[in-house]
Structures are given as C-alpha cells and as structure tokens.
Amino acid sequence: MKSEEFATAQKYADIIDMPHHVSKRHPQMSMWNRAAQFAPFAALTGYDDAIKDTAQETTNSYIND
C-alpha cells in the first residue's frame, strides 16, 4: 500500500503544493447552496417505499402467526 501512495505522490508532485484556484470572475458558492445541489438526488427511487412495505409485511406475519 505504501508504494502505491508513494507512486501517486510522485505522479502529482508538480501540482501538489500549488495554491487552490479562486476565480476572480465568479463568486464562490456558499456551502449551503453547494449542498443543496445534491439534496434532491435519489439513486434508489422507491427504495424507502419497498423497505416500508417489507417491514409492514413482516410485522403482519408475526402478528398473524
């Protein structure tokens, strides 16, 4: 693992200590707005409903048995 880390560090050695670029033209986005961009993303649409349905079925099977 150490040799892989060393190889990666050498690969980017020329840019690793450069300062972070800050645009003079575009203002930085606030952390709140940046996080809000990703809030509506749902990789597993319907997953919550499936979990609730399974939980309800499991509960009903325990109650009825």
HTML snippet that shows the backbone in 3Dmol.js (N, CA, C, O; Angstrom):
<script src="https://3Dmol.org/build/3Dmol-min.js"></script>
<div id="view" style="width:600px;height:400px;position:relative"></div>
<script>
const pdb = `
ATOM      1  N   MET A   1       0.840  -1.206   0.000  1.00  0.00           N
ATOM      2  CA  MET A   1       0.000   0.000   0.000  1.00  0.00           C
ATOM      3  C   MET A   1       0.874   1.254   0.000  1.00  0.00           C
ATOM      4  O   MET A   1       0.559   2.232  -0.678  1.00  0.00           O
ATOM      5  N   LYS A   2       1.939   1.228   0.737  1.00  0.00           N
ATOM      6  CA  LYS A   2       2.806   2.407   0.815  1.00  0.00           C
ATOM      7  C   LYS A   2       3.421   2.750  -0.536  1.00  0.00           C
ATOM      8  O   LYS A   2       3.558   3.929  -0.863  1.00  0.00           O
ATOM      9  N   SER A   3       3.796   1.744  -1.329  1.00  0.00           N
ATOM     10  CA  SER A   3       4.406   2.016  -2.627  1.00  0.00           C
ATOM     11  C   SER A   3       3.396   2.667  -3.580  1.00  0.00           C
ATOM     12  O   SER A   3       3.772   3.496  -4.410  1.00  0.00           O
ATOM     13  N   GLU A   4       2.107   2.291  -3.462  1.00  0.00           N
ATOM     14  CA  GLU A   4       1.073   2.916  -4.291  1.00  0.00           C
ATOM     15  C   GLU A   4       0.895   4.383  -3.910  1.00  0.00           C
ATOM     16  O   GLU A   4       0.744   5.242  -4.778  1.00  0.00           O
ATOM     17  N   GLU A   5       0.913   4.661  -2.618  1.00  0.00           N
ATOM     18  CA  GLU A   5       0.784   6.045  -2.153  1.00  0.00           C
ATOM     19  C   GLU A   5       1.973   6.876  -2.620  1.00  0.00           C
ATOM     20  O   GLU A   5       1.818   8.028  -3.025  1.00  0.00           O
ATOM     21  N   PHE A   6       3.154   6.282  -2.561  1.00  0.00           N
ATOM     22  CA  PHE A   6       4.360   6.982  -2.990  1.00  0.00           C
ATOM     23  C   PHE A   6       4.298   7.265  -4.482  1.00  0.00           C
ATOM     24  O   PHE A   6       4.649   8.362  -4.918  1.00  0.00           O
ATOM     25  N   ALA A   7       3.857   6.291  -5.273  1.00  0.00           N
ATOM     26  CA  ALA A   7       3.752   6.475  -6.719  1.00  0.00           C
ATOM     27  C   ALA A   7       2.759   7.579  -7.052  1.00  0.00           C
ATOM     28  O   ALA A   7       3.004   8.389  -7.945  1.00  0.00           O
ATOM     29  N   THR A   8       1.645   7.612  -6.341  1.00  0.00           N
ATOM     30  CA  THR A   8       0.647   8.655  -6.566  1.00  0.00           C
ATOM     31  C   THR A   8       1.207  10.020  -6.199  1.00  0.00           C
ATOM     32  O   THR A   8       0.991  10.992  -6.922  1.00  0.00           O
ATOM     33  N   ALA A   9       1.927  10.103  -5.079  1.00  0.00           N
ATOM     34  CA  ALA A   9       2.513  11.373  -4.653  1.00  0.00           C
ATOM     35  C   ALA A   9       3.522  11.861  -5.686  1.00  0.00           C
ATOM     36  O   ALA A   9       3.571  13.054  -5.986  1.00  0.00           O
ATOM     37  N   GLN A  10       4.321  10.959  -6.230  1.00  0.00           N
ATOM     38  CA  GLN A  10       5.293  11.363  -7.245  1.00  0.00           C
ATOM     39  C   GLN A  10       4.603  11.807  -8.528  1.00  0.00           C
ATOM     40  O   GLN A  10       5.053  12.742  -9.190  1.00  0.00           O
ATOM     41  N   LYS A  11       3.520  11.141  -8.875  1.00  0.00           N
ATOM     42  CA  LYS A  11       2.788  11.462 -10.099  1.00  0.00           C
ATOM     43  C   LYS A  11       2.274  12.898 -10.086  1.00  0.00           C
ATOM     44  O   LYS A  11       2.252  13.564 -11.121  1.00  0.00           O
ATOM     45  N   TYR A  12       1.859  13.373  -8.910  1.00  0.00           N
ATOM     46  CA  TYR A  12       1.283  14.716  -8.783  1.00  0.00           C
ATOM     47  C   TYR A  12       2.190  15.680  -8.022  1.00  0.00           C
ATOM     48  O   TYR A  12       1.725  16.712  -7.537  1.00  0.00           O
ATOM     49  N   ALA A  13       3.466  15.360  -7.915  1.00  0.00           N
ATOM     50  CA  ALA A  13       4.395  16.179  -7.137  1.00  0.00           C
ATOM     51  C   ALA A  13       4.486  17.611  -7.658  1.00  0.00           C
ATOM     52  O   ALA A  13       4.692  18.541  -6.878  1.00  0.00           O
ATOM     53  N   ASP A  14       4.336  17.795  -8.960  1.00  0.00           N
ATOM     54  CA  ASP A  14       4.475  19.134  -9.533  1.00  0.00           C
ATOM     55  C   ASP A  14       3.304  20.053  -9.209  1.00  0.00           C
ATOM     56  O   ASP A  14       3.443  21.274  -9.290  1.00  0.00           O
ATOM     57  N   ILE A  15       2.149  19.492  -8.843  1.00  0.00           N
ATOM     58  CA  ILE A  15       0.983  20.339  -8.569  1.00  0.00           C
ATOM     59  C   ILE A  15       0.492  20.257  -7.126  1.00  0.00           C
ATOM     60  O   ILE A  15      -0.393  21.016  -6.731  1.00  0.00           O
ATOM     61  N   ILE A  16       1.056  19.346  -6.337  1.00  0.00           N
ATOM     62  CA  ILE A  16       0.507  19.074  -5.003  1.00  0.00           C
ATOM     63  C   ILE A  16       0.573  20.287  -4.065  1.00  0.00           C
ATOM     64  O   ILE A  16      -0.291  20.435  -3.201  1.00  0.00           O
ATOM     65  N   ASP A  17       1.562  21.141  -4.215  1.00  0.00           N
ATOM     66  CA  ASP A  17       1.703  22.274  -3.298  1.00  0.00           C
ATOM     67  C   ASP A  17       1.251  23.596  -3.903  1.00  0.00           C
ATOM     68  O   ASP A  17       1.517  24.660  -3.344  1.00  0.00           O
ATOM     69  N   MET A  18       0.572  23.532  -5.037  1.00  0.00           N
ATOM     70  CA  MET A  18       0.091  24.764  -5.652  1.00  0.00           C
ATOM     71  C   MET A  18      -1.122  25.297  -4.891  1.00  0.00           C
ATOM     72  O   MET A  18      -1.897  24.515  -4.338  1.00  0.00           O
ATOM     73  N   PRO A  19      -1.291  26.614  -4.857  1.00  0.00           N
ATOM     74  CA  PRO A  19      -2.454  27.171  -4.162  1.00  0.00           C
ATOM     75  C   PRO A  19      -3.746  26.847  -4.917  1.00  0.00           C
ATOM     76  O   PRO A  19      -3.751  26.690  -6.137  1.00  0.00           O
ATOM     77  N   HIS A  20      -4.822  26.754  -4.169  1.00  0.00           N
ATOM     78  CA  HIS A  20      -6.135  26.478  -4.747  1.00  0.00           C
ATOM     79  C   HIS A  20      -6.581  27.678  -5.580  1.00  0.00           C
ATOM     80  O   HIS A  20      -6.478  28.823  -5.139  1.00  0.00           O
ATOM     81  N   HIS A  21      -7.075  27.406  -6.786  1.00  0.00           N
ATOM     82  CA  HIS A  21      -7.522  28.485  -7.667  1.00  0.00           C
ATOM     83  C   HIS A  21      -8.845  29.070  -7.164  1.00  0.00           C
ATOM     84  O   HIS A  21      -9.768  28.335  -6.815  1.00  0.00           O
ATOM     85  N   VAL A  22      -8.919  30.393  -7.134  1.00  0.00           N
ATOM     86  CA  VAL A  22     -10.154  31.101  -6.795  1.00  0.00           C
ATOM     87  C   VAL A  22     -10.444  32.055  -7.944  1.00  0.00           C
ATOM     88  O   VAL A  22      -9.624  32.914  -8.269  1.00  0.00           O
ATOM     89  N   SER A  23     -11.608  31.902  -8.554  1.00  0.00           N
ATOM     90  CA  SER A  23     -11.972  32.715  -9.703  1.00  0.00           C
ATOM     91  C   SER A  23     -12.168  34.177  -9.310  1.00  0.00           C
ATOM     92  O   SER A  23     -12.732  34.493  -8.263  1.00  0.00           O
ATOM     93  N   LYS A  24     -11.688  35.048 -10.180  1.00  0.00           N
ATOM     94  CA  LYS A  24     -11.910  36.481  -9.972  1.00  0.00           C
ATOM     95  C   LYS A  24     -13.233  36.898 -10.611  1.00  0.00           C
ATOM     96  O   LYS A  24     -13.797  37.935 -10.260  1.00  0.00           O
ATOM     97  N   ARG A  25     -13.720  36.101 -11.538  1.00  0.00           N
ATOM     98  CA  ARG A  25     -14.932  36.416 -12.277  1.00  0.00           C
ATOM     99  C   ARG A  25     -16.196  35.890 -11.607  1.00  0.00           C
ATOM    100  O   ARG A  25     -17.218  36.575 -11.577  1.00  0.00           O
ATOM    101  N   HIS A  26     -16.126  34.674 -11.070  1.00  0.00           N
ATOM    102  CA  HIS A  26     -17.304  34.027 -10.490  1.00  0.00           C
ATOM    103  C   HIS A  26     -17.165  33.920  -8.976  1.00  0.00           C
ATOM    104  O   HIS A  26     -16.172  33.378  -8.490  1.00  0.00           O
ATOM    105  N   PRO A  27     -18.137  34.423  -8.221  1.00  0.00           N
ATOM    106  CA  PRO A  27     -18.052  34.316  -6.765  1.00  0.00           C
ATOM    107  C   PRO A  27     -18.193  32.860  -6.318  1.00  0.00           C
ATOM    108  O   PRO A  27     -18.858  32.057  -6.973  1.00  0.00           O
ATOM    109  N   GLN A  28     -17.559  32.540  -5.200  1.00  0.00           N
ATOM    110  CA  GLN A  28     -17.662  31.183  -4.679  1.00  0.00           C
ATOM    111  C   GLN A  28     -19.070  30.899  -4.198  1.00  0.00           C
ATOM    112  O   GLN A  28     -19.733  31.769  -3.633  1.00  0.00           O
ATOM    113  N   MET A  29     -19.517  29.685  -4.423  1.00  0.00           N
ATOM    114  CA  MET A  29     -20.832  29.257  -3.986  1.00  0.00           C
ATOM    115  C   MET A  29     -20.770  28.937  -2.494  1.00  0.00           C
ATOM    116  O   MET A  29     -19.797  28.352  -2.018  1.00  0.00           O
ATOM    117  N   SER A  30     -21.802  29.318  -1.769  1.00  0.00           N
ATOM    118  CA  SER A  30     -21.820  29.013  -0.342  1.00  0.00           C
ATOM    119  C   SER A  30     -21.940  27.504  -0.136  1.00  0.00           C
ATOM    120  O   SER A  30     -22.438  26.794  -1.010  1.00  0.00           O
ATOM    121  N   MET A  31     -21.490  27.022   1.000  1.00  0.00           N
ATOM    122  CA  MET A  31     -21.572  25.589   1.305  1.00  0.00           C
ATOM    123  C   MET A  31     -23.036  25.143   1.305  1.00  0.00           C
ATOM    124  O   MET A  31     -23.345  24.029   0.882  1.00  0.00           O
ATOM    125  N   TRP A  32     -23.919  25.994   1.768  1.00  0.00           N
ATOM    126  CA  TRP A  32     -25.348  25.675   1.829  1.00  0.00           C
ATOM    127  C   TRP A  32     -25.904  25.444   0.424  1.00  0.00           C
ATOM    128  O   TRP A  32     -26.591  24.453   0.179  1.00  0.00           O
ATOM    129  N   ASN A  33     -25.605  26.366  -0.498  1.00  0.00           N
ATOM    130  CA  ASN A  33     -26.089  26.230  -1.874  1.00  0.00           C
ATOM    131  C   ASN A  33     -25.440  25.045  -2.582  1.00  0.00           C
ATOM    132  O   ASN A  33     -26.085  24.357  -3.374  1.00  0.00           O
ATOM    133  N   ARG A  34     -24.178  24.814  -2.297  1.00  0.00           N
ATOM    134  CA  ARG A  34     -23.473  23.691  -2.914  1.00  0.00           C
ATOM    135  C   ARG A  34     -24.089  22.364  -2.466  1.00  0.00           C
ATOM    136  O   ARG A  34     -24.285  21.461  -3.279  1.00  0.00           O
ATOM    137  N   ALA A  35     -24.388  22.252  -1.194  1.00  0.00           N
ATOM    138  CA  ALA A  35     -25.005  21.032  -0.674  1.00  0.00           C
ATOM    139  C   ALA A  35     -26.417  20.862  -1.226  1.00  0.00           C
ATOM    140  O   ALA A  35     -26.859  19.739  -1.466  1.00  0.00           O
ATOM    141  N   ALA A  36     -27.115  21.958  -1.424  1.00  0.00           N
ATOM    142  CA  ALA A  36     -28.491  21.899  -1.914  1.00  0.00           C
ATOM    143  C   ALA A  36     -28.565  21.339  -3.331  1.00  0.00           C
ATOM    144  O   ALA A  36     -29.599  20.802  -3.726  1.00  0.00           O
ATOM    145  N   GLN A  37     -27.493  21.455  -4.094  1.00  0.00           N
ATOM    146  CA  GLN A  37     -27.481  20.907  -5.447  1.00  0.00           C
ATOM    147  C   GLN A  37     -27.668  19.395  -5.432  1.00  0.00           C
ATOM    148  O   GLN A  37     -28.268  18.829  -6.346  1.00  0.00           O
ATOM    149  N   PHE A  38     -27.158  18.750  -4.400  1.00  0.00           N
ATOM    150  CA  PHE A  38     -27.169  17.296  -4.357  1.00  0.00           C
ATOM    151  C   PHE A  38     -28.297  16.734  -3.500  1.00  0.00           C
ATOM    152  O   PHE A  38     -28.502  15.520  -3.485  1.00  0.00           O
ATOM    153  N   ALA A  39     -29.017  17.566  -2.799  1.00  0.00           N
ATOM    154  CA  ALA A  39     -30.075  17.104  -1.901  1.00  0.00           C
ATOM    155  C   ALA A  39     -31.190  16.350  -2.619  1.00  0.00           C
ATOM    156  O   ALA A  39     -31.645  15.330  -2.100  1.00  0.00           O
ATOM    157  N   PRO A  40     -31.655  16.799  -3.790  1.00  0.00           N
ATOM    158  CA  PRO A  40     -32.771  16.099  -4.413  1.00  0.00           C
ATOM    159  C   PRO A  40     -32.377  14.778  -5.082  1.00  0.00           C
ATOM    160  O   PRO A  40     -33.251  14.036  -5.531  1.00  0.00           O
ATOM    161  N   PHE A  41     -31.092  14.475  -5.155  1.00  0.00           N
ATOM    162  CA  PHE A  41     -30.642  13.262  -5.826  1.00  0.00           C
ATOM    163  C   PHE A  41     -31.061  12.034  -5.041  1.00  0.00           C
ATOM    164  O   PHE A  41     -30.775  11.923  -3.848  1.00  0.00           O
ATOM    165  N   ALA A  42     -31.737  11.114  -5.709  1.00  0.00           N
ATOM    166  CA  ALA A  42     -32.147   9.854  -5.088  1.00  0.00           C
ATOM    167  C   ALA A  42     -31.730   8.719  -6.014  1.00  0.00           C
ATOM    168  O   ALA A  42     -32.384   8.465  -7.025  1.00  0.00           O
ATOM    169  N   ALA A  43     -30.660   8.049  -5.675  1.00  0.00           N
ATOM    170  CA  ALA A  43     -30.136   6.988  -6.526  1.00  0.00           C
ATOM    171  C   ALA A  43     -31.089   5.799  -6.580  1.00  0.00           C
ATOM    172  O   ALA A  43     -31.176   5.119  -7.602  1.00  0.00           O
ATOM    173  N   LEU A  44     -31.793   5.549  -5.499  1.00  0.00           N
ATOM    174  CA  LEU A  44     -32.675   4.391  -5.422  1.00  0.00           C
ATOM    175  C   LEU A  44     -34.118   4.842  -5.250  1.00  0.00           C
ATOM    176  O   LEU A  44     -34.676   4.752  -4.156  1.00  0.00           O
ATOM    177  N   THR A  45     -34.711   5.318  -6.311  1.00  0.00           N
ATOM    178  CA  THR A  45     -36.094   5.778  -6.263  1.00  0.00           C
ATOM    179  C   THR A  45     -37.010   4.616  -5.897  1.00  0.00           C
ATOM    180  O   THR A  45     -36.951   3.549  -6.507  1.00  0.00           O
ATOM    181  N   GLY A  46     -37.850   4.834  -4.903  1.00  0.00           N
ATOM    182  CA  GLY A  46     -38.782   3.804  -4.468  1.00  0.00           C
ATOM    183  C   GLY A  46     -38.230   2.874  -3.404  1.00  0.00           C
ATOM    184  O   GLY A  46     -38.955   2.022  -2.892  1.00  0.00           O
ATOM    185  N   TYR A  47     -36.955   3.025  -3.064  1.00  0.00           N
ATOM    186  CA  TYR A  47     -36.331   2.133  -2.079  1.00  0.00           C
ATOM    187  C   TYR A  47     -37.000   2.273  -0.715  1.00  0.00           C
ATOM    188  O   TYR A  47     -37.281   1.269  -0.059  1.00  0.00           O
ATOM    189  N   ASP A  48     -37.257   3.499  -0.286  1.00  0.00           N
ATOM    190  CA  ASP A  48     -37.897   3.715   1.024  1.00  0.00           C
ATOM    191  C   ASP A  48     -39.267   3.049   1.080  1.00  0.00           C
ATOM    192  O   ASP A  48     -39.623   2.441   2.090  1.00  0.00           O
ATOM    193  N   ASP A  49     -40.034   3.161   0.004  1.00  0.00           N
ATOM    194  CA  ASP A  49     -41.352   2.525  -0.030  1.00  0.00           C
ATOM    195  C   ASP A  49     -41.235   1.006   0.039  1.00  0.00           C
ATOM    196  O   ASP A  49     -42.032   0.353   0.713  1.00  0.00           O
ATOM    197  N   ALA A  50     -40.260   0.448  -0.643  1.00  0.00           N
ATOM    198  CA  ALA A  50     -40.060  -1.006  -0.615  1.00  0.00           C
ATOM    199  C   ALA A  50     -39.695  -1.473   0.785  1.00  0.00           C
ATOM    200  O   ALA A  50     -40.172  -2.516   1.232  1.00  0.00           O
ATOM    201  N   ILE A  51     -38.862  -0.719   1.478  1.00  0.00           N
ATOM    202  CA  ILE A  51     -38.474  -1.064   2.847  1.00  0.00           C
ATOM    203  C   ILE A  51     -39.698  -1.010   3.772  1.00  0.00           C
ATOM    204  O   ILE A  51     -39.904  -1.903   4.593  1.00  0.00           O
ATOM    205  N   LYS A  52     -40.497   0.038   3.630  1.00  0.00           N
ATOM    206  CA  LYS A  52     -41.697   0.164   4.468  1.00  0.00           C
ATOM    207  C   LYS A  52     -42.680  -0.979   4.208  1.00  0.00           C
ATOM    208  O   LYS A  52     -43.269  -1.522   5.143  1.00  0.00           O
ATOM    209  N   ASP A  53     -42.853  -1.343   2.923  1.00  0.00           N
ATOM    210  CA  ASP A  53     -43.756  -2.447   2.583  1.00  0.00           C
ATOM    211  C   ASP A  53     -43.270  -3.762   3.185  1.00  0.00           C
ATOM    212  O   ASP A  53     -44.058  -4.532   3.735  1.00  0.00           O
ATOM    213  N   THR A  54     -41.978  -4.010   3.077  1.00  0.00           N
ATOM    214  CA  THR A  54     -41.403  -5.241   3.631  1.00  0.00           C
ATOM    215  C   THR A  54     -41.547  -5.267   5.145  1.00  0.00           C
ATOM    216  O   THR A  54     -41.875  -6.305   5.721  1.00  0.00           O
ATOM    217  N   ALA A  55     -41.307  -4.144   5.785  1.00  0.00           N
ATOM    218  CA  ALA A  55     -41.451  -4.071   7.240  1.00  0.00           C
ATOM    219  C   ALA A  55     -42.900  -4.337   7.645  1.00  0.00           C
ATOM    220  O   ALA A  55     -43.155  -5.041   8.622  1.00  0.00           O
ATOM    221  N   GLN A  56     -43.840  -3.780   6.902  1.00  0.00           N
ATOM    222  CA  GLN A  56     -45.259  -3.982   7.206  1.00  0.00           C
ATOM    223  C   GLN A  56     -45.647  -5.449   7.030  1.00  0.00           C
ATOM    224  O   GLN A  56     -46.361  -6.007   7.864  1.00  0.00           O
ATOM    225  N   GLU A  57     -45.180  -6.076   5.949  1.00  0.00           N
ATOM    226  CA  GLU A  57     -45.471  -7.493   5.707  1.00  0.00           C
ATOM    227  C   GLU A  57     -44.878  -8.372   6.803  1.00  0.00           C
ATOM    228  O   GLU A  57     -45.515  -9.323   7.256  1.00  0.00           O
ATOM    229  N   THR A  58     -43.662  -8.052   7.224  1.00  0.00           N
ATOM    230  CA  THR A  58     -43.004  -8.819   8.277  1.00  0.00           C
ATOM    231  C   THR A  58     -43.757  -8.675   9.592  1.00  0.00           C
ATOM    232  O   THR A  58     -43.985  -9.654  10.303  1.00  0.00           O
ATOM    233  N   THR A  59     -44.141  -7.439   9.904  1.00  0.00           N
ATOM    234  CA  THR A  59     -44.900  -7.195  11.125  1.00  0.00           C
ATOM    235  C   THR A  59     -46.228  -7.951  11.105  1.00  0.00           C
ATOM    236  O   THR A  59     -46.611  -8.577  12.093  1.00  0.00           O
ATOM    237  N   ASN A  60     -46.917  -7.885   9.979  1.00  0.00           N
ATOM    238  CA  ASN A  60     -48.202  -8.589   9.862  1.00  0.00           C
ATOM    239  C   ASN A  60     -48.029 -10.099   9.983  1.00  0.00           C
ATOM    240  O   ASN A  60     -48.878 -10.765  10.575  1.00  0.00           O
ATOM    241  N   SER A  61     -46.969 -10.643   9.446  1.00  0.00           N
ATOM    242  CA  SER A  61     -46.780 -12.100   9.527  1.00  0.00           C
ATOM    243  C   SER A  61     -46.505 -12.527  10.966  1.00  0.00           C
ATOM    244  O   SER A  61     -46.923 -13.613  11.366  1.00  0.00           O
ATOM    245  N   TYR A  62     -45.817 -11.709  11.752  1.00  0.00           N
ATOM    246  CA  TYR A  62     -45.572 -12.033  13.167  1.00  0.00           C
ATOM    247  C   TYR A  62     -46.860 -11.923  13.982  1.00  0.00           C
ATOM    248  O   TYR A  62     -47.108 -12.729  14.878  1.00  0.00           O
ATOM    249  N   ILE A  63     -47.665 -10.930  13.665  1.00  0.00           N
ATOM    250  CA  ILE A  63     -48.907 -10.705  14.400  1.00  0.00           C
ATOM    251  C   ILE A  63     -49.911 -11.809  14.091  1.00  0.00           C
ATOM    252  O   ILE A  63     -50.607 -12.283  14.989  1.00  0.00           O
ATOM    253  N   ASN A  64     -49.991 -12.221  12.830  1.00  0.00           N
ATOM    254  CA  ASN A  64     -50.979 -13.208  12.406  1.00  0.00           C
ATOM    255  C   ASN A  64     -50.560 -14.655  12.703  1.00  0.00           C
ATOM    256  O   ASN A  64     -51.397 -15.556  12.638  1.00  0.00           O
ATOM    257  N   ASP A  65     -49.310 -14.888  13.019  1.00  0.00           N
ATOM    258  CA  ASP A  65     -48.871 -16.272  13.298  1.00  0.00           C
ATOM    259  C   ASP A  65     -49.007 -16.661  14.735  1.00  0.00           C
ATOM    260  O   ASP A  65     -48.675 -17.788  15.103  1.00  0.00           O
TER     261      ASP A  65
END
`;
const viewer = $3Dmol.createViewer("view");
viewer.addModel(pdb, "pdb");
viewer.setStyle({}, {cartoon: {color: "spectrum"}});
viewer.zoomTo();
viewer.render();
</script>
